[in-house]
């Protein structure tokens, strides 16, 4: 049965167990699909890539919030009142 692999790089669980940092480094900062018996088991994502992904997801949530509030009436605020 074919499985989609959503990464340019893949490694086996055995390779990951033998030398995890070498596997992570081989991805050059990108996610690596970890295969178990030639099926994707999980993705190994470097910290910087994961942080960028979380930032992008936060941005998507903020855009959704801004669009939802775009047509609300404005409330005048004075900086002195804050």
N, C-alpha and C positions, 0 to 999 in steps of 0.2 A: 504494500500500500504506500503510495507516495505521500510525503509530508512536506509542507512548505517550510523552507528555512529562511527566516527573515534576517539574514546576516550575510555579509560577503565572506566571512571566515567561519570555520567550524573546527572543532577539536573533540576528541573522544574523552569520556570520563577518565579513562586510564591515563591519558596525557595530562589532564588536569590534576589528577592525584600525584603524578610523578613530579611535576614542576608547575605549580599554579601560577607563579609570577611570570614564568616564561610564556605560558599560554596567554595571560593577560597582555603582556608586552607585545606579543605577535599580532595583536589586533590594532596596534598603532592608535589607541584611544577609542576604538569603535567596539561595539558589542560583538561577542563571539558566541556562536551557537554551540552548546555542549551536547554531544550526541551519546545516547545509550543504545547500543545495538542498531546503529544507523538511524535512530529516530531522535529528533530534538527533544531533550529532557528539560533544558532551561537555557537561559542566555546569561552569559557572564558579562556584566556591564561595568566598565571602569568607573571609579567615583566621579571623575570630572564629567563623563557622559551622562551619568545618572543625575547629577546636580543640574546639568543643562536641560535634561528632560523635565525635571521637576519645575524648573523656572519657566519652561515653555508651557507646561500644563497650568501653572499659576497665571500666566499671561492669557491663556484661553479662557480661564474662569473670569478674569477681570474684564476681558472684552465682552463676555456674555453679560456680566453685571452692568457694564456701561450701556450696552444696547438695551437692556431691560429698563434702565432708568433714563434713557435719553429723552423721553417725552414727558417726564414728570415736570411739574412746575418748579422753577428755581426759588430758592429761599435766600433772601438777602442776609448777608452776615458781615458784621463789622469786626475787624481784627482786634479792636479795643474790647469787644465783648468776649473775646476768647480769653 
